[in-house]
């Protein structure tokens, strides 16, 4: 099973480099939208504090049959004030201080959320303890066999 899955992934990745139109690849990833009875846009409201903040958005469609589908990847997002908040790949990103309303549109339905953005002008330096150690831990670099050993590794010791 693992071999088949790997072959399928390699085959799909290979298609992207063969010169085939990208539409041929996109057809395999199509999401069926249908006619939703309504949309739920989550979170219902949120705050972004600082220029490096972000919020993953979720757009869920509810259908008359009771079915629920995640349509985040096919939703169209607009901001009432792009100078305050913008959306890229389903994530809300701060652009400047203020408030705005994000609107998600899909399948003829719309849903909105209120966003407050603050402290975008405040410097937010990288924290070794909160940000770098997490990356080192994820890669196993803080273990005793690597940079976490008493003498460190390659001149770098934690």
N, C-alpha and C positions, 0 to 999 in steps of 0.2 A: 504494500500500500504506500509506504514511504517513497519507494522508487517511482511509482506512478504519479504521485503528487509532485515530486521533484521534477519529473519529466514534463508534467503539465505546466508547472510554473516556468521552467526554462523555455518551453515552447512558446508560452505567452509573452515572456520577456523578449525572446528572440524576434517575435513578430514586430515589435516596436522598432527594431533596427533594420528590417528588411526593406524599408521603403514603402510598405503598405500604407494606405491612408489611415490616419488616426481614427477616423470614423469607424473603420472595421474593428478596431480594438474597443472603442467606446460602446458599440452595440452590445457587447457581452456584459457590460456593467450597467445596462439600463435598469432603472427602477420603475416599476409599474405604479403610476400615480392614480389612475382611475378618477372617480368623482368623489372626493372626500366630503363628508357632511360638515366637517369643521377641522380646525387646526388648533393645536396646543403648542405654544411657543414658550420654552423654558430656558433659563429661569424667568419667572414672571416679571421681575425687575432685579437690577443688580447695580453695583458700584465698581468702578475701576479706579484704583488708587495707585498712581505712579505711571511713568511712561513705559515700564516693562510689564505692566499688568495685562491680562487677557482673560476672556471668558469663553469657554466652549458653549456654543448654542445648540439647542435641540428643537427640531420641528417635527411634531408627531401628528399624523393625520388620523382622524377617527371617521370610520365609515358607518353607513346605516346598518350594515350587517353585524356591527360590533367589532369588526376587525380594526386593529391599530397598526400603523406602519410608520417607521422612521423615515421621513422625507428630507432630512437635513441636507443631504448631498445634492438634491435637485431643487431645493428652495432658492428663490431669488431674494436677496436681502437689500434693503435700502435704508438709509439713515436720513432722519429729518434734518440733521446737521452734520455733514461729513467733516466739518472742522472740529467736531467733538469726538465722534466715534465712527469707525469704519469696520467693515467685515471682510475678512479674507479667509477662504477655505473653512467657513463655518465658525470662525473665531472672531469675537468682538475685540478690537484693538483701540486703545486711546489715541486721539489725535490732538486734543487740547481740553482744557477744563470747561465744564458746563454740563448741560443736560440735553438729551436727545431721545428720540423715539425710533427704535428699529422696527421695521416692518418686514415680515416674512410672507412671501407670496408663492403659492404652489397650487395647482389644480383648480384655479379660480377662487381659492379661499385666501384670506389674509388674517394675520395675527400680529399683534404688536407687543413690545416690551419697552419700559422706560429705563434709560441708562443714565447714571450720573458718573461723571469723570472728574477726578480732582488730583492735585499734586503732580501734574505732568511737567511742571517746570522745576520741581525739586530733584536734586541730584540723588541718585539711588546707586551707590557703588556696589560692586560685586562683593559678597561676603564669602570669605574662604570657608568658614564653618558651615554656613547654611547652603551654599551652592556648590562649591568645589568639592567638599568632602562627600557630598551625595554622588557626584559623578565618579569620584575615585572609588567609592564603595561599590557602586553598580558594576564597575569594571573589575573589581577584585584587587585593585591596586593598593588598598590599605591593608592587605593581608601580610603576614610575616614573611612570605616568600617574595614580596615585592617591596614597595616603598615603605610599608609598615614595619619592616624589620628594624632592629635597633640601629643598624648602620645605614639603613635606607638602600637605595639602588640608583646607580648612575648619578650620584651626587645629590639626589633628592630624598629627603627624609621627612616623614610626617611627625 
